[in-house]
Amino acid sequence: MPMHEALRTLLLLALAGCLVTVAGSGAVWWRDEQRRLRRYLRRALGAAPESVIIAPGRGRAAALSVEHGLIAVLWDGGVKGLIYRLRQLVGAELILDDQVAARAYRGEPRRALDQAPGAAHRVALRLIFDNPSDPDFELELWPPADPARRERGTARDAITVGRRWISGVEAILRQPEAEREPLPMARPSPPDEDPEDDPPWDDEGEDIL
């Protein structure tokens, strides 16, 4: 084989390798847990949410849209989900080491967390809804399910995120009922950018409450 043909073959192989690497990296980026869950939440709400919270490594997330009067919760990596009206949100609890450290409930004074402890073995946020079949949804914020994620945050960070959500829920619950009345809802539609990325929402199921 002439030298120039061998060189051309090597260059083509190197280019093909680069393309495969780039494609693989792009797929990993697109399928990243947090990006995927944020896409699903945005689709479920029909708009960009004002607030999002994700349980790292557990495939669970929640987001709310004050404009549309909706709050969506996802689990099993976004495969399953429910959409509630904001008026069905009864309250929220921040749980530290299996103890309720802060809470906000409709019609009750807020129980605030004045100081965030420096360490906790478990941090979770529980959302409570006025719905008998699915009355609550819990997100375990710390520790992450994936040990590799431990370097991306601390228990204090998780507590701060949970406390911020408690404050947001309290602000929503203080609004008069008429202001929390949602706009008419529509079912989530498949994403335009990637039909295969669509979570299998069951058209016959009760995923909008």
C-alpha positions, 0 to 999 in steps of 0.5 A: 500500500502506498504511503499516502494511502496508508496515511489517508486511512489512518486519518480517516480512522482517527476522524471516525474515532473522534466522531464516535467519541463526540457522539458518545459524549453528547449522548451522555450529556443529553441523558444526564439525570438532572438535564433529563428530569428538567426536560420532563418537568418543563414538558409536564408543566407546559412552561419553564418552572419557577423552581426545581428540586432534584434528589441526586442519583434517585431519579426523583424531582419536583417543580412548580409553575406559579403562572400555570398553577401546577406542581409536577413530581417525577420518580423512576427517572421521570418514567412516572409522574403526577401533576397536581394543582397548586391549590392541592399543595397542603404543605412541606416538611424538611426532614433531618435524620428522620426528624421534622426540622422545619415545616410549612402548612396551610393555615398553620404558623411556619416552623422555621429552621433558624440555623442549618446544622453542619452535618446530617446523615439524611436530608429529605423534603416531603411535599404534602397534597390534598389527594387521598390516593397520592397524599405525599411525595418525598425527595431524599436530598442527602446522601446522594444515591451515587457515592460519586456525587458526594463531592458535588455538594454537602449535607449543608447544601442539601439543607439550604435547598430544602429550606428554600423550598419550604420558604417558597411553599409557605409563600404559595400557601399564604396567597388567597385561594382565588390567586392560586386557581390554576389555568386550564390544564392540558396533558404533556405532549411529546418533545419535539426535539427527541421523540425517544426521550419522551417518558411513557405517560399513560394516556389512560392513567390518572397522572393529572390530579 
